[in-house]
Protein backbone atom coordinates (compact mmCIF):
# COMPACT_ATOMS: atom_id res chain seq x y z
CA UNK A 1 0.00 0.00 0.00
CA UNK A 2 2.80 2.38 0.97
CA UNK A 3 4.69 1.54 -2.24
CA UNK A 4 1.57 2.29 -4.31
CA UNK A 5 1.31 5.75 -2.72
CA UNK A 6 4.99 6.43 -3.45
CA UNK A 7 4.56 5.25 -7.03
CA UNK A 8 1.44 7.44 -7.46
CA UNK A 9 3.21 10.47 -5.93
CA UNK A 10 6.15 9.91 -8.26
CA UNK A 11 3.90 9.81 -11.31
CA UNK A 12 2.10 13.00 -10.20
CA UNK A 13 5.46 14.69 -9.64
CA UNK A 14 6.71 13.82 -13.15
CA UNK A 15 3.45 14.84 -14.83
CA UNK A 16 3.41 18.19 -12.99
CA UNK A 17 7.08 18.79 -13.81
CA UNK A 18 6.43 18.13 -17.49
CA UNK A 19 3.45 20.53 -17.50
CA UNK A 20 5.39 23.28 -15.75
CA UNK A 21 8.33 22.86 -18.17
CA UNK A 22 5.98 23.04 -21.19
CA UNK A 23 4.18 26.16 -19.94
CA UNK A 24 7.36 28.04 -18.98
CA UNK A 25 9.04 27.11 -22.29
CA UNK A 26 6.19 28.59 -24.28
CA UNK A 27 6.50 31.88 -22.37
CA UNK A 28 10.28 32.08 -22.67
CA UNK A 29 11.61 34.99 -24.70
CA UNK A 30 12.48 34.21 -28.26
CA UNK A 31 16.06 34.97 -29.28
CA UNK A 32 16.61 38.08 -31.36
CA UNK A 33 16.99 37.69 -35.10
CA UNK A 34 20.09 39.65 -36.13
CA UNK A 35 20.12 41.06 -39.66
CA UNK A 36 23.16 42.84 -41.12
CA UNK A 37 22.43 45.57 -43.66
CA UNK A 38 25.05 47.53 -45.58
CA UNK A 39 24.23 50.93 -47.05
CA UNK A 40 26.26 52.31 -49.93
CA UNK A 41 25.63 54.92 -52.55
CA UNK A 42 22.03 54.40 -53.66
CA UNK A 43 21.42 50.88 -52.32
CA UNK A 44 20.96 48.66 -49.28
CA UNK A 45 22.25 45.10 -49.20
CA UNK A 46 20.04 43.18 -48.66
CA UNK A 47 17.16 45.35 -49.81
CA UNK A 48 14.50 42.81 -48.79
CA UNK A 49 14.29 41.55 -45.23
CA UNK A 50 11.96 38.80 -43.97
CA UNK A 51 11.07 38.62 -40.29
CA UNK A 52 8.31 37.06 -38.20
CA UNK A 53 5.59 38.95 -36.37
CA UNK A 54 6.33 39.15 -32.64
CA UNK A 55 9.94 37.93 -32.92
CA UNK A 56 12.52 40.49 -31.71
CA UNK A 57 14.85 41.79 -34.43
CA UNK A 58 18.18 43.60 -34.30
CA UNK A 59 19.23 45.44 -37.45
CA UNK A 60 22.99 45.97 -37.63
CA UNK A 61 23.40 48.85 -40.06
CA UNK A 62 26.74 49.80 -41.61
CA UNK A 63 27.80 52.16 -44.36
CA UNK A 64 30.64 51.47 -46.76
CA UNK A 65 31.00 54.99 -48.14
CA UNK A 66 29.24 57.92 -46.48
CA UNK A 67 26.53 59.01 -44.05
CA UNK A 68 23.17 57.44 -44.85
CA UNK A 69 19.85 57.18 -43.07
CA UNK A 70 17.51 54.26 -42.44
CA UNK A 71 13.85 55.09 -42.05
CA UNK A 72 10.84 52.75 -41.90
CA UNK A 73 8.08 55.03 -40.58
CA UNK A 74 5.35 52.38 -40.50
CA UNK A 75 7.37 50.32 -38.00
CA UNK A 76 8.77 53.34 -36.13
CA UNK A 77 12.38 52.60 -37.10
CA UNK A 78 14.88 55.43 -37.71
CA UNK A 79 18.68 55.59 -37.53
CA UNK A 80 21.70 57.37 -38.95
CA UNK A 81 24.29 55.06 -40.51
CA UNK A 82 27.81 56.44 -40.10
CA UNK A 83 30.72 54.98 -42.08
CA UNK A 84 32.95 52.71 -40.01
CA UNK A 85 30.38 52.27 -37.23
CA UNK A 86 27.59 49.79 -36.57
CA UNK A 87 24.18 51.24 -35.75
CA UNK A 88 22.04 48.69 -33.91
CA UNK A 89 18.28 49.09 -34.03
CA UNK A 90 16.01 46.79 -32.02
CA UNK A 91 12.33 46.29 -32.74
CA UNK A 92 9.61 43.67 -32.53
CA UNK A 93 7.25 43.66 -35.52
CA UNK A 94 3.72 44.15 -34.15
CA UNK A 95 1.83 43.13 -37.29
CA UNK A 96 2.32 41.34 -40.60
CA UNK A 97 2.67 43.11 -43.91
CA UNK A 98 5.19 44.72 -46.22
CA UNK A 99 6.85 47.92 -45.01
CA UNK A 100 9.07 50.19 -47.08
CA UNK A 101 12.35 51.57 -45.72
CA UNK A 102 14.46 54.27 -47.34
CA UNK A 103 17.48 56.54 -46.94
CA UNK A 104 16.36 59.85 -45.48
CA UNK A 105 19.74 61.62 -45.68
CA UNK A 106 20.54 62.98 -49.12
CA UNK A 107 23.53 61.08 -50.51
CA UNK A 108 23.68 62.27 -54.13
CA UNK A 109 21.87 61.77 -57.40
CA UNK A 110 20.08 58.45 -57.23
CA UNK A 111 19.28 58.93 -53.53
CA UNK A 112 15.53 58.81 -54.23
CA UNK A 113 15.86 55.19 -55.40
CA UNK A 114 17.63 54.03 -52.23
CA UNK A 115 14.95 51.89 -50.61
CA UNK A 116 13.96 48.38 -49.66
CA UNK A 117 11.25 46.50 -47.81
CA UNK A 118 10.71 44.61 -44.60
CA UNK A 119 8.30 41.71 -45.01
CA UNK A 120 6.74 40.65 -41.73
CA UNK A 121 5.26 37.15 -41.88
CA UNK A 122 2.87 35.53 -39.44
N, C-alpha and C positions, 0 to 999 in steps of 0.2 A: 504494500500500500504506500509506504513511504517512498519507495523507488518510483512508483507511478507519479506521485506528486512532483518529485524532482525532475522526472522526464518531461512532464507537462510544463513545469516552470521553465525548463530549458527551451522547449519549443516556443513558448510564448516570448521568451527573451529574444530568441533569434528572429522571430517574425517581427517583433517590435523594432529591433535593430535594423532590419532590412527596410521597413517602412520609413523610419526616421532618416536613414541614409538616402533613400529615394527622394523624399520630400526636400531635404536640405540640398541635394545635388541639383534639383530642378530650380532652386532659388539662387544658386551660386552665380556670381558674376561671370559673364562671358568674357573671354580674353579679348583685348583690343585687336582689331584688324589694322595692321600698319601698311600704308600705301605710300610709296615714294613717287613724287612727281617732280620732274625737272622742267623749269621754264627757260626758254631761250627765245631769241628774237622771233616773235610772231607764232610760237607754238608751245603747247604743253605736251610732255611725254610721260605717261600715256594721256591721251585726250578723252578717253572714256574709262570711267571707273564704275565697277559693280560692287555694291555693298548690300547688306541685309538690314531690313527694318529692325530697329531695336538693338542692333549689335554695335558696340562702341567702335569708333574708327579714329585712327590717328593719321593725319596727312603729314608727311614729311616733305616740305616744299624746299627746293633748291633752285638757284639760278646759275646758269653757266656763262652769262654774259653781262647782265646789267640789272638794275632795279626793275622788278615787275610787281604786279599785284595779283591777288587771287581773291575773287569775289563770287560767291554763290548766295545771292540775297534770299532766295526761297528757303534755304536751309540755315540762314543766319551765320554764314561762314565768311570771314574777311581777314586777309593777312597781307603784309608786305613780304616780298621775297627778295632778300639782299644777296648779292653774289658772295660766295664763299661761306655762307651761313645756312643753317637748317632752321626753317620756321616750322614749328610743330603746332598743328591745329587739331584739337580733339572735338568730336561731336558724336552724337548718337542719332541716327536718322529716325525721325518720329513717324514718318509715313512713307508709303511706297510711291514711286513715280520717277519721272525723268526731270532732272534739274540742271539747268545750264550754269556753267561757271565761266568767268572771263577775266582778262587782265584789265584792271581799272587804273593803271598808271601808264600814261602814254609812253610808248617805247619805240616810236618811229612809224614810218609808212608801213602799213600792213597790220598795225596794232589792232584795228577794228575786227580783224579775222582771228585774233588770238582767243580761242574759246574751247570749251569741251563740255562734257556732260557727266553727271553723276546719276547712275541708274540704281535706284533703291528697290530691291526685290523683297517680296514677302518672306 
